Amino acid sequence: MQEILTVIAYPVAWIICAYLLKIESGLAKLLISLTAAILVYVLIGIKIAQKENKENKD
């Protein structure tokens, strides 16, 4: 699930940069999209880790 959402986040961020923010630089779109995808991956990982810690305490 985590990887699927990361894969989806990359093109969504690219489209947002291209059409909504009107960023023309390919490098800027690449960096923003990769950052968004990594951020999604990390945030989901943190959420899963917190859920596992909560379950282990119970």
Z-matrix of the N, CA and C atoms (Angstrom, degrees):
N
C 1 1.456
C 2 1.531 1 110.53
N 3 1.324 2 114.84 1 -43.06
C 4 1.459 3 120.08 2 -178.29
C 5 1.529 4 111.05 3 -61.43
N 6 1.311 5 116.68 4 -43.70
C 7 1.453 6 120.76 5 -178.81
C 8 1.532 7 111.82 6 -69.62
N 9 1.314 8 116.30 7 -36.18
C 10 1.467 9 120.38 8 179.71
C 11 1.524 10 110.59 9 -63.91
N 12 1.318 11 116.76 10 -44.73
C 13 1.464 12 119.88 11 179.05
C 14 1.523 13 111.70 12 -66.08
N 15 1.328 14 116.51 13 -33.02
C 16 1.456 15 120.30 14 176.82
C 17 1.527 16 110.50 15 -66.39
N 18 1.317 17 116.24 16 -42.66
C 19 1.469 18 120.72 17 178.80
C 20 1.521 19 110.53 18 -64.53
N 21 1.305 20 117.79 19 -36.56
C 22 1.460 21 121.56 20 178.73
C 23 1.528 22 110.90 21 -72.23
N 24 1.330 23 117.63 22 -35.79
C 25 1.468 24 121.59 23 -177.36
C 26 1.527 25 111.89 24 -64.02
N 27 1.328 26 117.04 25 -35.53
C 28 1.463 27 120.10 26 -176.80
C 29 1.538 28 112.48 27 -61.39
N 30 1.335 29 119.75 28 -56.35
C 31 1.481 30 117.88 29 -178.95
C 32 1.529 31 112.85 30 -68.53
N 33 1.321 32 117.04 31 -30.33
C 34 1.465 33 118.97 32 177.69
C 35 1.527 34 109.77 33 -63.91
N 36 1.326 35 117.00 34 -44.96
C 37 1.466 36 120.51 35 178.22
C 38 1.530 37 110.30 36 -64.33
N 39 1.326 38 117.43 37 -37.71
C 40 1.471 39 121.35 38 178.55
C 41 1.527 40 110.21 39 -62.33
N 42 1.324 41 116.64 40 -44.88
C 43 1.464 42 121.05 41 -179.65
C 44 1.530 43 110.58 42 -65.38
N 45 1.317 44 116.73 43 -41.32
C 46 1.467 45 120.13 44 178.03
C 47 1.521 46 110.21 45 -60.99
N 48 1.329 47 116.67 46 -44.02
C 49 1.466 48 120.09 47 178.83
C 50 1.526 49 111.57 48 -63.80
N 51 1.310 50 116.35 49 -41.06
C 52 1.466 51 120.19 50 -175.09
C 53 1.525 52 112.61 51 -73.24
N 54 1.323 53 117.11 52 -45.06
C 55 1.463 54 119.34 53 -170.67
C 56 1.526 55 114.73 54 -101.96
N 57 1.325 56 117.55 55 -38.23
C 58 1.457 57 118.91 56 -178.69
C 59 1.523 58 112.30 57 -86.30
N 60 1.327 59 116.71 58 -42.97
C 61 1.468 60 120.50 59 -178.23
C 62 1.525 61 112.45 60 -91.05
N 63 1.342 62 117.00 61 -9.78
C 64 1.469 63 123.48 62 178.35
C 65 1.535 64 112.29 63 55.93
N 66 1.326 65 117.32 64 39.61
C 67 1.460 66 121.72 65 176.48
C 68 1.523 67 107.76 66 -82.33
N 69 1.315 68 117.08 67 124.16
C 70 1.455 69 120.89 68 -176.91
C 71 1.529 70 112.63 69 -97.16
N 72 1.310 71 117.44 70 -20.69
C 73 1.453 72 121.27 71 -177.95
C 74 1.528 73 110.40 72 -72.60
N 75 1.321 74 115.70 73 122.31
C 76 1.460 75 120.17 74 179.24
C 77 1.516 76 112.08 75 -64.64
N 78 1.326 77 116.65 76 -37.87
C 79 1.461 78 120.36 77 179.24
C 80 1.525 79 111.05 78 -64.85
N 81 1.310 80 117.46 79 -42.13
C 82 1.466 81 121.18 80 179.21
C 83 1.529 82 110.11 81 -63.51
N 84 1.326 83 117.08 82 -44.15
C 85 1.467 84 120.43 83 178.78
C 86 1.524 85 110.38 84 -63.10
N 87 1.331 86 116.80 85 -40.67
C 88 1.457 87 121.17 86 179.02
C 89 1.522 88 111.07 87 -61.95
N 90 1.321 89 116.84 88 -47.99
C 91 1.466 90 120.43 89 -178.25
C 92 1.521 91 112.01 90 -65.28
N 93 1.310 92 117.01 91 -42.25
C 94 1.466 93 120.49 92 179.51
C 95 1.529 94 110.53 93 -66.29
N 96 1.316 95 117.17 94 -42.81
C 97 1.464 96 121.29 95 -179.49
C 98 1.521 97 111.38 96 -65.64
N 99 1.328 98 116.68 97 -44.24
C 100 1.468 99 119.52 98 178.24
C 101 1.524 100 111.44 99 -64.36
N 102 1.318 101 116.30 100 -40.32
C 103 1.465 102 120.19 101 177.94
C 104 1.522 103 110.86 102 -62.27
N 105 1.321 104 116.75 103 -42.40
C 106 1.464 105 120.62 104 178.98
C 107 1.528 106 110.97 105 -63.86
N 108 1.333 107 116.83 106 -42.87
C 109 1.465 108 120.68 107 -179.70
C 110 1.528 109 111.01 108 -64.86
N 111 1.328 110 116.77 109 -42.93
C 112 1.468 111 120.42 110 178.59
C 113 1.516 112 110.52 111 -65.81
N 114 1.317 113 117.03 112 -39.63
C 115 1.460 114 121.00 113 179.23
C 116 1.525 115 111.04 114 -62.76
N 117 1.318 116 117.60 115 -42.21
C 118 1.464 117 121.17 116 176.88
C 119 1.520 118 109.92 117 -60.82
N 120 1.322 119 116.99 118 -45.05
C 121 1.471 120 122.06 119 -179.51
C 122 1.529 121 110.80 120 -60.55
N 123 1.323 122 116.78 121 -45.84
C 124 1.465 123 121.37 122 -178.33
C 125 1.525 124 110.91 123 -67.50
N 126 1.313 125 117.67 124 -44.73
C 127 1.465 126 120.58 125 -179.01
C 128 1.525 127 112.13 126 -62.65
N 129 1.325 128 116.91 127 -40.37
C 130 1.461 129 119.76 128 177.68
C 131 1.522 130 110.04 129 -67.38
N 132 1.325 131 116.80 130 -38.82
C 133 1.466 132 120.52 131 177.00
C 134 1.514 133 112.26 132 -61.75
N 135 1.316 134 117.05 133 -41.91
C 136 1.467 135 121.33 134 177.69
C 137 1.519 136 110.41 135 -63.53
N 138 1.331 137 116.08 136 -43.54
C 139 1.460 138 120.24 137 179.75
C 140 1.525 139 111.09 138 -61.79
N 141 1.331 140 117.49 139 -42.78
C 142 1.464 141 121.38 140 179.26
C 143 1.520 142 110.85 141 -65.42
N 144 1.339 143 116.81 142 -41.62
C 145 1.468 144 120.74 143 179.68
C 146 1.523 145 110.82 144 -63.63
N 147 1.322 146 117.48 145 -41.72
C 148 1.464 147 120.51 146 178.71
C 149 1.521 148 110.80 147 -65.00
N 150 1.314 149 116.73 148 -38.82
C 151 1.466 150 120.94 149 178.88
C 152 1.535 151 110.34 150 -64.62
N 153 1.335 152 117.38 151 -41.78
C 154 1.458 153 120.78 152 178.67
C 155 1.531 154 111.55 153 -66.76
N 156 1.326 155 117.10 154 -39.45
C 157 1.465 156 120.41 155 177.21
C 158 1.519 157 111.44 156 -63.82
N 159 1.310 158 116.02 157 -39.56
C 160 1.467 159 120.54 158 178.90
C 161 1.535 160 110.52 159 -64.91
N 162 1.330 161 116.19 160 -41.16
C 163 1.460 162 120.52 161 179.39
C 164 1.525 163 110.95 162 -67.82
N 165 1.327 164 117.90 163 -36.49
C 166 1.467 165 121.09 164 179.50
C 167 1.522 166 112.57 165 -69.20
N 168 1.316 167 117.55 166 -29.38
C 169 1.462 168 121.35 167 179.02
C 170 1.538 169 111.09 168 -72.16
N 171 1.314 170 115.81 169 -29.59
C 172 1.466 171 119.48 170 -177.21
C 173 1.476 172 111.97 171 -80.03
